[in-house]
Amino acid sequence: MTARHPPPAELSLHGRTVVITRPAGTGSPLARQVSRHGGVALLLPGLSLHGMDLPDEVAAALRQAYADELLIFTSPAAVRFATRLLPLRTQAAVFAVGQGTARALRRHGVDAPLAPAQRQDSEGLLDHSLLADLRGRRVALIGAPGGRGVLRAELTARGAQLREVHVYRRGVPRWQRRQLDALMRLPADARVLLSSAEALDHLRQGLPAEVFEAAEIYVGLRKPAYPHALQHPAFICMPGLAPKPFFERSEFDWVAMLESGTAAIRAELEAALEADRGFAPYVQVEKGQDPQQWRELDGSRSWSALHLYKAGTRIDENCQRCPQTAGIVESLQLPVIPGHAPEALFSVLQPGTHIPPHFGLANYKLVAHLPLVVPPDCAIRVGNETRSWSEGECLVFDDSFQHEAWNRSQQRRAVLIFDVWHPEVSLAEREGITALTQAIDTFNRKYRPAT
């Protein structure tokens, strides 16, 4: 008695995201299938398709192919590009690699194309009995250059007089920003349907490599290769950026505009200090931070801050209190990363205060200081280099280096602080870092809830 296999259960994707890498313009039918089964389809073409150069020569080759005994179309795209060049009129037996190609052939007048019933690939087609012995038979293979070469090798091995006609070519696709943003925010249970190894290679070529490496470092798949012994970003390490503790003012075109507003910014700071409203201890130890490192400053007004922006959120009350400062800060092209940036604040160090050595979160951004009130005996060390502040002259540094600061005077020290992009980070990489950071936040909220 032959055992019966139970019928397959109805597929249900239950809201799962499925990335479809079919060539540009060909993924919609599969996307509809994903939607019908409850999934969310993301079309991210792994290939772009283009007609061949010298179309007249390709049409002439097609005319000869249509006179052969057997025609094999490798894809729906092969049918589409071939019929644009020359209507499909032939007495040959017409084969299709897969049911999608068979449907395309029927739309162009082939009533009964021969296609594999089950396995929808080259191997499935080669199982067809009419292709078992091809000795002396004229066979035309219609498709594109490249690919796995399975049909070419096996048809030749079976004795076919093989003619190949390339009617289109594959290329690297171009993606829109919304597609990249969606890709970088993929949930952990998403699935990717890869149409070919070539599509996978294009995906890796088309997305910023440094962002991929930063993600691999974050999740532990790659060990960070810190370019400097004193540089250890606590959150994201982006490879390939020059390890410079300090940057010069001349490297940034916004410095002159900012410094010209020093007097107005200082006046608003002094008014806020006089009113003593909006300032709070800068250090408030949270879960995951070292309480011993910050024991002297935790909850202390020795280092206080008035935030204009904090973790990407505008503090409206403080911006209204300091409208000129807020306007100048908002005119700069600051990083915008929800939950992380912009970050802009007045930082006040009381006499005798020392900020202990520590590392910032990431090396893709820099920290800018506009010194407003600077008594003697105040300085900052970044890496192995120590500099003093000069009122009205910006100081820009990479806080992923170990750094510390001190005020050994008898007066308070005050600076305006904000983050800027590292100048070597490209626009595409900025978008990738923004999406990666948000994806990490989403993952942590879901799988690493705070306790």
Phi, psi and omega in degrees: 000129182275128180288141178261137175277139178294149179298147180297142178292150178298127181292132175225124182266346172048053176079003182289138177280133179236119178272124183252120185254019176303155180305154182308131178086000184240359187270351186299316179302319179292324177298321178295322177297317178300315181296320180297332180263016173089006181267174177245115185271135172241112180277115177227086186304132175272350181215150165248148185245137183221148174292156181284155171292163179056060184300329180295320179292322178294320179297321178295320178294323177297320181300320177292321181296321181297341179271357179284175184280323182230134176245131177237119176260129188273346184193163173302326178296323178299319177296314184297312182288325179295314183289339172293327182275324185203124179305146186274091176238113186205154173260002184286160167285128187252125180248151179230136174276089178103158183289331176297318177293322178298318179297319178298321178294319179298324178295340181250026167095003177270109189291319186224069177295148181267124185217156177296142181280328185242280184291120188262064179205186183300317180298321178296318179295320182293344176284350182296136185297327182290350179254009184290319182230111186243021184301121176078001184268143180273119184235131177250132180249114186256121182185224184227156175293156180090209183080188185282336179079012183296312182296315182303311183293316187285323178296319178296318180297331180273007172097007183290145167273094195268133173241127177253132176236118178266113184258350176206170177226156179262147178221177177282130183283165170248133182250151176274159182301321182297327178291318179294318179300315180296321180296316183288344179258017184302135174291164186296334184264012179294157178234147180243124176264104181273127182277338180190164175296328179295322178296318178299318180297320179293323178299316180291326178290323189279339181262147183302119184298323182295326178292320176300316181295320178299319178295319180296323177294316183298318184272001174089010179279343181221137177279134179292136176257084182295126183283352181219140184297336182256019179242111181216078179303137188278345185240293183231129175250113179265119184289158171090358181268138182300131181276085180245120178297312180242149174243149182274151182301326183293348182277356186230128185281350182269353188297314184300316179299315181296313183295331178293341179264011186303313184299315181294320179294318180296322180297319179291323176299313182297322178294320179294321178294321179296319179284338180053049178233137177094345179278144180213157176305132180291319183267118173223097191300130178248171177303133179099343177270159181275109182294332180290319181300323186251019188299327183278339183251350182298117179072013185260142175280002176300327171234106184239164184215146169242110185274132167269320172228138178223120179052040176087357182254130177284128177267092190302318182300316180288324177294325176292328178289331183230066190294324181290319178298315180300318180296319179293315180299318183287346176278348178276154178273077182277156174301138175238101181228104183310131181085355184224317188210153009288163173227121180211134186198157164272130180244127184237123175253123178284161180307138177078009183270140179233122174272119187289161179302135179200170180246144173282183189277325190206155179260000179280353179232159177240164178250130178249135175246132165252104183292132184244317177226112186226098174285172176295167176062037173238138181200170177223135174252130175233119187063234180259010186243135179244133177227155173258160176271150170235127184304131178081003179240120185297147173235123184238130182213165179263107186279005171284347169283151172301133181213155177211162180215157181209154174233100183262014180268187177255014180231162179280151176247138182222135177222155168268130183240138171206161179263148173226160176293143169300132186296343180271357180274119183287169179298318179297320180291325176299315179296319180295317178297318179300312180294319180298315181299318179292324177296319178297317179299316180298316179298314183295321178298323185277319189248348177230061184297147178294144179240000000 
